[in-house]
């Protein structure tokens, strides 16, 4: 979605209000959880739905 919106990780971080390191953890799939408020903010900035940026992985 970042590429589609031609937005950098830095710009997304600034617009969402979370640190680059936390956003990087989310982007690489290393996060164990994401707050709904954070997910909502990311979706608002990227103009997308949660299913556009989340992927389910079975353990």
Secondary structure, 3 states (H helix, E strand, C coil): CCCCCCCCHHHHHHHHCCCHHHHHHHHHCCCCCCCHHHHHHHHHHHCCCHHHHCCCCCC
